[in-house]
């Protein structure tokens, strides 16, 4: 099931478990392919956004620093408009590409645009590491009605 797969992959990324050798090899190749692509294009960092609910303390102003808590892997986007669809506030961070586990082919930076709107999320899967947080800034908050 997807839940089992997700749990096993997250544990593997956190260094807490092992995967089937074929799956581990496929995931490692996926990561290495992304890293080779970034290196070939001279990209060292990406500015990414993450829409969230309740994770940013209310006393932190827009532009203020926040240590955004994440899972071992988390979904980020290059499009601030997309991040608005995933929460009432968003964080922005400059992420070193070594922390980017995967970027789907639909991301325009990879030259693909295979998914029709509204499915195109320009998504990047970011590893949070053992600390499970990513230094960020508050990008925006949606107005309360």
N, C-alpha and C positions, 0 to 999 in steps of 0.2 A: 504494500500500500504506500501511498505518497507520504503519510505520516511516519511510517517506519523508515522509509528511505531518507526523509528529511532529518529525522532524529539521528540516524547512523552517520549521515554526511556531516552534520553539525558536530557530533562527537569526534569524528575523524579529524575535522579541521581544528578542533580544540586540542588534539593530541591525546584524547582520552579513550580511543577505541581503534579497532582495525576494521577494514572493509574486505570484501571479497577481492582477491588480487586483481581480477579483470576490471572491476569497478574502480579500484584505487588507481590502476594504471590509466583508465580513461579520464578520471578526474584530474590526475596529474598532467596528462597530455593537454587537456582543456586549459588548465592554468598556464602551462608552458607556451601554448599557442598564443594566448592573449599577451603574455609577456614578450614574446618574440615580435608580435605585431606592434606593440607599443615601442619597443626598441627600434624596430625598422623605421618607424615614423618619427623617432626622436622625441616621443612623448614621455615625460617623467612624472607628471602630476595631472589630475583632472579636478575641476571644480564641480562638485556634485551636490545635489539637494536631496533631503529626506523629509517627507511629510510625516508628521507625528501628531498624536493626541496625548496630552497630559505628561509628556516626558520633559518638557522645558519648563523650569520653574517660572511662575508668573512674575517674579521680581526681576527677571533678566530682560533687559530692553532689547529691541531690535538692534542688531550689530554687536550685542554683548556676547561674551564667551560662555559656552556651555560644553560640558563633557557629556555628549549624547550617549546614553546607554543603548547598547545594541546586543543582538545575539552574536554567536560566532560568525554568522554571515547575515548580512542585511541588504535590502534592496534600496538603491539610490538612483537618481536620474540626473541627466544633464539639463533637464527642462524644469525650471521653477514652476511653470504652469501645471505640469504633471504632478509635482509634489503636492500642490494644493488639493488635489483629489484624494489624497491619502491621510489627511488630517487637518486640524484647524490651525496648525502652525508648521513651520518648516525650519530646518537647520541647513546651513551651507558649510561645506568643508573642502579644503584642498587636500585631496587624497593622493598619496604616492602610488604609482601604478603597481608597485609590488604588493599592495594591499588589495588590488582588484583581482578577484578570483575568476570572474567571467563577465563577458559582455555579449549579450545576444546579438545576432546578425542584424536585427531590426534597428540597431542604433545607427544613426546617420554617420557617426564618426568611423564606422566600419565599412561604409560604402553601400550598405544595404538599406532598403526601405520596403521590406516585403509585407509588412502588416498594415492593413488599412486602419485609419482612425476608427474608433477610439482606442485600439489595442496597442498602438505604438507608444511605448512608455520610455524609450531611450534609456533602458535600464542597465545598471551596472551592479553586479553582486560583489559587495565589499566585505572583506574579512575584518572582524573587529579584534581578533586575537584573544589572548587569555585575559586581557584587561576588560574586554567587552565594552569598550567605550571609544568614541571617536571625538577628538577635540574639534569643535565646530563653533559657528556663530549663529545667532538667531537671524534667519533670513526675513521672515514675515510672520504675522499673526493675522488670522481672518477676523473681521469685525464680528462682535457679538450682536445678535438681534433679539 
